[in-house]
């Protein structure tokens, strides 16, 4: 029997527009320029006063995938995230305007506590948002964020830091320092699904 693999992603996803990033973490490369590690080196450096924003999603309806694209020797990976939030309130709608009109990068945490990057310094990220107000008494509401981002490898692993409104997250262990985490000092279960507060509300410029 092999090592158990835990499918799915956790409920809190972080995002920011790329124009808020001053310096990106880097790939480790071999002598031929080929990526030699799936883990990025270093941390994101943001412009003054910028913070990562978050979305709380329905984990059972959201996913992270990756597929090859292009032809040898120029193949890349198309990394995709489908992020389903249960609400359609003012904050969700405001976040839609931010995401639709920005080149963004997303940070997704898998069930093993690994943080993965969707979005590249080299290629533009395509982000689209759809809302459904439900149908009839038994219908359900949702805001669905679809992300497509080309990269050199499947969603790179990230062990640097994220400067958020709640504090600084150490992505090597999920611990949060400073700020008000409201979730026991880790990133696992922030927010209550369905609340409009599941978007952090401070959506940047």
N, C-alpha and C positions, 0 to 999 in steps of 0.2 A: 504494500500500500504506500502511495506517495503522500506528500505533505498536503493536508486539507487546504483547499482554495475557497475563500469566502466571496461569493458573487455580490455584485451590486456596489452602490456608492452611498455615502452618508448624506444626511439631510441638509447640511449647510455647505453652500457653494460660494466661493468668493470671486469677485470680478472687478476689473478696473479698465478704463480706457488706456490704450497704449501711449497716448500723448501725455499721460501722467507719469510715465516711467522714464527715468533718466539713465539708468544702467540696468542691463539684464544679466541674470546668471548665465554662465557660459557652458557649452558642451566641452567635454574632454575629448581630444582627438588624437589619432595616431599620426605617424610621420607622413601618411598619404592624405591627411585631412579628413579621414573617415571618423565618424563618431564612435568612440571606443567604450563609452559608459552611458547607461540609460539614465543616470542621475546627474542633474545639472550641478555645476560648481558655483558657489556664491549665492547672493541674495538679490532680490529686486531693490533698487534704489529709486524712490519716488521724488517728485518735485515737492517743494516745501508745502506743508500742510495737507498733502494728499493722503487719502486713506483707501484701503481696500473696502469695497462694499460687499454685502452678502445677500443671498437668497436662501430661504428655507424651502426645500422641495419635498415632494412626495417620493421617497426613495423607491417604493415599489413600482412607480410608473416612470422612473427616470433611469437613464443609462449612459455609459461611456463606451464608445466603440472606436475601432481603428481599422483601416483597410489600405492596401497598397494602391498606388495610382502611378500612371506614367509608364515609360518603357526604359529598359536597361540601356545605358548605365545611369539614367537620370530618374529612377524611381524614387518617390517620396511616399509618405504616409498621409492619408486624409483622416484626421482625428475628429470625431463627432461626439457631441454631447446633446442629449435630449433632457431638458430640465423642466419638470412639471410642478408648478406652484398651484395650490388649490384656490387661491383668491383672485378677484378681479377688481380690488379696491383702488383707491387713489394712489397709494404708493406703488402698487404693481403696475398701474398704468403709467406713472411717471418713470419708473424704471424701464418700461418698454421704449419710451422716447429716447432715453439715454442709450440703451443697447442698440436700437435700430440705427442710430446715426453715429455710432462710434466704432472704431477698430479696437476690439477688446481682447483681453486675455482672461481666462478663467482658471481657477484652482479648485480641483475636485478631490475629495478624500475618499479612498476606497475602504472597504470593510476591514482591511488589515491595518489601517491607520497610515497608509502611504498617500502622500499628496501628489497629484498629477497635474501637469500643465496642459491646458488646451489653448493654443495661441502661440505664435512664433514671432520673433523679432524680424524674420526675413519676409514672411508672407502675411497678407491681410486675412483677418478673421471675418467670416461671414456670420452674422447674428440676425436671426429673424424671430419675431414674437407674434404669437397668435393667442387670442382670448376667446373663451366660450362662456357665455352667461347661463348656459344650461337650457333645458327644454322641459317645461312642465314641472309638476310637483316632485317628480322623482329624478329630475335632471341634476347634473353636477356642474359646478363652475371650475374654470381652470385658466391659468396663464402658462403657455408652453413656450419655452425658449429653446430654439434649435441653433446649435453652434457647429460650424464646419471650419476646421483650421488645418492647413497643410504644415507638415513638419518633417524633419529628417527621420524620426523614429516614432513609434507609438507613444502617445502622451508622456513626455519625460517626467521622471520622478524629481521631486523638489524637496530639499531638506534645509532650505534657508528660512528666512523670517518673512512674516506678513504683518505690516503695520495697519491695524484695523481700528475702528472706533472703539472697540471693546478692549483693546490692548494689543500687544505684540505676540503673535503666534510663532512658536518655534516648531517648524514643520518636521523636524527630525524626531519629535516626540509628542506633538500635539499640545504641549503646555502653553498657557497664556500668562503673560506677565503684564501688570499694570492695567488700568482701565477697569471696567465693570463687565465681567464675563457673563454673569447670570446663568452659568451652566456648569458650575462646579470646577472651573479652572481648566476645562478642556473643550474641544470643538465638536464633540460628538452629537449633542442633542439640542442645539440652540433653537429657541422659539417654539411656538405651538402652531402646528400646521393649520392653515385656514385663516389665521390672523393677518391683517394687513401689515402688522409690525414685522412680519417675516421678511420684508425688505427693510434695510436699515434706514431708509428715508433720506440719508445724506448722499445724494446722487452725483455730486461733483459738478464741474462746469460743463 
